[in-house]
Amino acid sequence: MSITIPEYYDLVSELYSQNECASVNFIGQFIDDFLADLPEGASIADLGCGPGDEAEKHGDRLYFSGVDVSRKVLESYQKRVNASKTFHNSINSLPFDDNSFDALMFLFSILHIDHENGKKAISEAYRVLKPNSKMMFATAIGEANTVIHAIHPEFMKIDHLKPIPFYLWNPDDLRAELLAVGFEIESDDVGPIAEGRGSIIKLTAKKKLAM
């Protein structure tokens, strides 16, 4: 019997809240630098927010809106991140008006939706970001757009957990998709997640001013 993405993250929510995944550890400084550069009171949409590891330390000066498909993960996020709102929602159809946010965090959540819905999620990210504002983005990559089924090593000891899909992007295809919707890529770096666990791309992109 398979397991849905919300069911998976409901099951791992407690451990997820206690232990950051290796991928998040790899980009911790990238996240901190991005958030530290934002002015006090800036509004951030945290797409596929998880339990709030990345946002918690900045919650006293920034306003976060966390979006996730796991209700249990959202409960943890709201407890950990000050002045936050949470939205139980998919990232490929966001419940926000156009040009709503000063910045976006889009970290690894595109991994769990297929590539066509991933394209929709990128378009939605562009739609809700204010013009001339920035998004930080990260995901796992492969030589081609493909899917693997796995369990995070951090969660292997949890009972009743089953593998879930991870949709890997070819980095050139991903860059092309970001440019196609109107983003301008400002920084771009590829590196390993951890030994034997593949590679990720991390980048920042700006929503161009409307012509």
C-alpha positions in Angstrom: 0.0 0.0 0.0 1.3 3.4 -0.9 1.4 6.5 1.2 0.5 10.1 0.3 2.8 13.1 0.8 0.6 14.6 3.5 0.4 11.2 5.3 4.2 10.8 5.1 4.9 14.2 6.6 2.2 13.8 9.3 4.0 10.6 10.4 7.4 12.2 10.5 6.4 15.6 11.8 7.6 15.1 15.4 11.1 13.9 14.3 11.2 16.4 11.5 10.7 19.2 14.0 13.7 17.9 16.0 16.1 17.2 13.2 16.9 19.1 10.1 17.4 17.1 7.0 20.9 17.0 5.4 19.7 19.1 2.5 18.7 21.9 4.8 22.0 21.7 6.7 23.8 22.1 3.4 22.1 25.5 2.6 21.7 26.9 6.1 24.1 29.8 5.5 22.4 30.5 2.2 19.0 30.8 4.0 20.3 32.9 6.8 22.1 35.4 4.4 18.9 35.8 2.3 16.6 36.4 5.2 19.1 38.7 7.0 19.1 41.0 3.9 15.4 41.6 4.1 14.1 44.7 5.8 12.3 44.4 9.2 8.6 43.6 8.7 9.0 42.1 5.2 6.4 39.5 4.3 7.6 36.1 3.2 5.7 33.2 1.7 7.4 30.0 2.8 6.3 27.4 0.2 6.4 23.9 1.5 7.4 25.3 4.8 8.0 22.2 6.9 8.2 22.7 10.7 10.0 26.1 10.6 13.6 25.3 11.2 14.7 27.9 8.7 12.2 30.6 9.6 12.3 30.3 13.4 15.3 32.4 14.1 14.0 35.3 11.9 10.4 35.2 13.1 10.9 38.2 15.5 11.6 40.6 12.6 10.0 39.1 9.5 6.4 38.1 8.8 6.0 34.5 7.5 3.1 32.8 5.8 3.8 29.1 5.8 2.2 26.8 3.2 2.3 23.0 3.5 0.2 19.9 2.8 0.8 18.4 6.3 -1.5 19.7 9.0 0.8 18.4 11.7 3.9 20.1 10.2 1.9 23.4 10.1 1.0 23.0 13.8 4.7 22.9 14.6 5.5 25.8 12.3 3.0 28.1 13.9 4.3 27.3 17.4 7.9 27.9 16.3 7.7 31.0 14.1 6.5 34.2 15.7 3.9 36.4 13.9 3.2 33.7 11.3 0.1 32.5 9.5 -0.2 29.0 8.1 -2.1 27.7 5.0 -3.0 24.0 4.4 -2.6 24.1 0.7 -0.7 22.8 -2.3 2.0 25.0 -3.7 0.8 24.7 -7.3 -2.4 26.7 -6.5 -1.6 29.3 -3.9 -4.4 31.1 -1.8 -2.8 34.6 -2.2 -3.5 37.6 -4.4 -1.0 38.7 -7.1 2.0 40.6 -6.0 1.5 39.8 -2.3 4.9 39.1 -0.9 8.3 40.9 -0.4 10.2 37.6 -0.7 9.7 33.8 -1.2 11.3 30.8 0.3 10.8 27.8 -2.1 13.1 25.1 -0.6 12.8 21.5 -1.7 9.0 21.4 -1.8 8.9 21.1 -5.6 10.5 17.7 -5.0 7.2 16.1 -4.2 5.1 17.2 -7.1 5.4 16.0 -10.7 7.2 18.1 -13.2 4.0 19.5 -14.9 2.7 20.6 -11.5 6.2 21.8 -10.6 5.9 24.2 -13.6 2.6 25.4 -12.2 4.2 26.0 -8.8 6.9 28.1 -10.3 4.3 30.2 -12.1 2.4 30.6 -8.9 5.6 31.7 -7.0 6.1 34.3 -9.7 2.5 35.5 -9.5 2.4 36.1 -5.7 5.8 37.7 -5.5 5.9 41.5 -5.7 7.8 43.0 -8.7 11.5 43.6 -8.2 11.4 41.2 -5.2 13.4 38.0 -4.7 12.9 34.3 -4.2 15.4 31.8 -2.8 15.0 28.3 -4.3 16.5 24.9 -3.8 15.8 21.4 -5.0 17.5 18.1 -5.8 18.8 17.6 -9.4 19.6 14.9 -11.8 20.9 14.5 -15.3 17.3 14.3 -16.6 13.9 15.2 -15.2 13.1 11.9 -13.4 11.5 10.5 -10.3 12.8 8.2 -7.6 11.0 6.7 -4.6 12.7 6.8 -1.2 12.5 7.5 2.5 14.6 10.2 4.1 17.5 8.5 5.9 16.7 10.6 8.9 13.2 9.0 9.2 14.0 5.4 8.5 13.3 4.3 12.1 9.7 5.5 12.0 7.1 2.7 11.8 4.7 2.3 8.9 6.6 4.8 6.7 6.8 3.9 3.0 8.8 5.5 0.1 7.4 8.6 -1.5 8.2 10.1 -4.9 11.1 12.6 -5.3 11.0 14.4 -8.6 14.5 15.5 -9.7 15.0 18.3 -12.2 17.6 18.7 -14.8 19.3 22.0 -13.8 19.2 23.5 -17.3 15.5 22.7 -17.6 14.8 24.2 -14.3 16.7 27.4 -15.1 14.8 27.6 -18.4 11.5 27.3 -16.6 12.3 30.1 -14.2 13.3 32.4 -17.0 10.2 31.4 -19.1 7.8 32.7 -16.4 9.8 36.0 -16.0 12.3 35.4 -13.3 15.8 36.8 -13.6 18.4 34.4 -12.0 20.8 36.4 -9.8 22.9 33.6 -8.1 23.2 30.0 -9.0 25.2 27.2 -7.3 25.2 23.4 -7.5 26.7 21.1 -4.9 26.4 17.8 -3.1 23.7 17.2 -0.4 25.8 14.7 1.5 28.0 11.7 0.6 26.1 9.3 -1.6 22.9 11.4 -1.7 23.2 13.3 -4.9 23.3 17.0 -5.7 21.1 20.1 -5.3 20.8 23.5 -7.0 20.4 26.6 -4.9 19.7 29.9 -6.4 18.1 33.3 -6.0 15.8 34.9 -8.6 14.1 38.2 -9.0 10.7 39.0 -10.4 11.3 41.5 -13.1 9.5 44.8 -13.1 6.5 44.9 -15.4 7.2 46.6 -18.7 
